[in-house]
Amino acid sequence: MSIIEKIKKSRETRVDVGGFNFTVRRPTDLEVSYMRGQNLRQGDILERFVIGWDGVTELDVIPGGTGAPIAFETALFMEWVADRPDLWAPLADAVMQAYAAHRQKLDDSLGEASAG
């Protein structure tokens, strides 16, 4: 795994929402600075920052589908989640909470450095 891949992996968090396990990626500080000037909707956040799932089956996303697990694809996720408003806010909140935790950790470490 390259250093870049390790950095990206360090931004990932697993969250359980609606009985499903998703992987979200927290936004970088640069992405948040760009987002502040935009009017982002929940769907924009979901499309950009939900990057995986575990154990989701065809039956979960298609009535009458098989019980076979399906691989995550952003387009598939967005098509499915469009009819799952119960997942929108919890997933978008998980992304933003991951960023807030990152920011707090950074602020705490900067505060400790300046206090010393």
C-alpha positions as CSV (number, residue, x, y, z in Angstrom):
1,M,0.0,0.0,0.0
2,S,1.4,3.4,-1.0
3,I,1.8,6.3,1.4
4,I,-1.0,8.1,-0.4
5,E,-3.3,5.1,0.0
6,K,-2.4,4.9,3.7
7,I,-3.3,8.6,4.1
8,K,-6.7,8.1,2.3
9,K,-7.4,5.0,4.4
10,S,-6.7,6.9,7.6
11,R,-9.7,9.1,6.7
12,E,-12.1,6.2,6.6
13,T,-14.7,5.4,9.3
14,R,-17.2,2.5,9.5
15,V,-20.7,3.4,10.5
16,D,-23.8,1.4,11.1
17,V,-26.9,3.1,9.7
18,G,-30.3,1.5,9.2
19,G,-29.0,-2.0,9.8
20,F,-26.2,-1.6,7.2
21,N,-22.5,-1.1,7.6
22,F,-21.1,1.7,5.5
23,T,-17.6,3.1,5.0
24,V,-17.4,6.9,4.9
25,R,-14.5,9.1,4.2
26,R,-14.1,12.3,6.2
27,P,-13.6,15.4,4.1
28,T,-10.1,16.9,4.1
29,D,-9.7,20.5,5.4
30,L,-9.3,21.6,1.8
31,E,-12.5,20.0,0.8
32,V,-14.3,21.6,3.7
33,S,-13.0,25.0,2.8
34,Y,-14.3,24.5,-0.8
35,M,-17.7,23.2,0.6
36,R,-18.2,26.3,2.8
37,G,-18.8,28.4,-0.3
38,Q,-21.3,26.0,-1.8
39,N,-24.8,25.1,-1.1
40,L,-24.4,21.4,-0.6
41,R,-27.3,19.0,-0.3
42,Q,-27.2,15.7,1.6
43,G,-27.0,13.9,-1.7
44,D,-23.8,15.7,-2.6
45,I,-22.2,14.6,0.7
46,L,-23.4,11.0,0.3
47,E,-22.1,10.8,-3.3
48,R,-18.7,12.2,-2.4
49,F,-18.0,10.6,1.0
50,V,-19.9,7.3,1.3
51,I,-17.3,5.0,-0.3
52,G,-18.2,1.5,0.7
53,W,-20.5,-1.0,2.4
54,D,-20.3,-4.5,3.8
55,G,-22.9,-7.2,3.6
56,V,-25.4,-5.4,1.4
57,T,-27.2,-7.9,-0.8
58,E,-29.1,-7.7,-4.0
59,L,-32.2,-8.4,-1.9
60,D,-31.5,-5.3,0.1
61,V,-31.5,-3.1,-2.9
62,I,-33.9,-4.8,-5.3
63,P,-37.3,-6.3,-4.2
64,G,-37.1,-10.0,-5.0
65,G,-33.4,-9.9,-5.5
66,T,-31.0,-12.7,-4.4
67,G,-29.3,-12.8,-1.1
68,A,-25.9,-12.5,-2.8
69,P,-23.7,-9.7,-1.5
70,I,-23.1,-7.0,-4.0
71,A,-20.0,-4.8,-4.5
72,F,-20.2,-1.1,-3.7
73,E,-20.4,1.2,-6.7
74,T,-21.2,4.9,-6.1
75,A,-23.8,5.0,-8.9
76,L,-25.5,1.9,-7.5
77,F,-25.4,3.3,-4.0
78,M,-26.9,6.6,-5.2
79,E,-29.7,4.9,-7.1
80,W,-30.6,2.8,-4.1
81,V,-30.2,5.5,-1.4
82,A,-32.4,7.9,-3.5
83,D,-35.4,5.9,-2.2
84,R,-34.0,5.6,1.4
85,P,-34.5,9.0,3.0
86,D,-34.1,7.3,6.4
87,L,-30.4,6.9,5.6
88,W,-29.6,10.4,4.3
89,A,-29.2,12.4,7.5
90,P,-27.5,9.7,9.5
91,L,-24.9,9.1,6.8
92,A,-24.3,12.8,6.1
93,D,-24.1,13.4,9.8
94,A,-21.5,10.5,10.1
95,V,-19.4,12.2,7.5
96,M,-19.5,15.6,9.2
97,Q,-19.0,14.1,12.7
98,A,-15.8,12.4,11.3
99,Y,-14.6,15.8,10.1
100,A,-15.5,17.5,13.4
101,A,-13.6,14.8,15.4
102,H,-10.6,15.3,13.1
103,R,-10.8,19.1,13.6
104,Q,-11.0,18.7,17.4
105,K,-8.0,16.4,17.5
106,L,-6.0,18.8,15.4
107,D,-7.1,21.8,17.5
108,D,-6.2,20.0,20.7
109,S,-2.8,19.1,19.4
110,L,-2.1,22.6,18.2
111,G,-3.3,24.0,21.6
112,E,-0.9,21.6,23.4
113,A,2.0,22.6,21.2
114,S,1.4,26.3,21.8
115,A,0.9,25.8,25.5
116,G,4.2,24.0,25.9
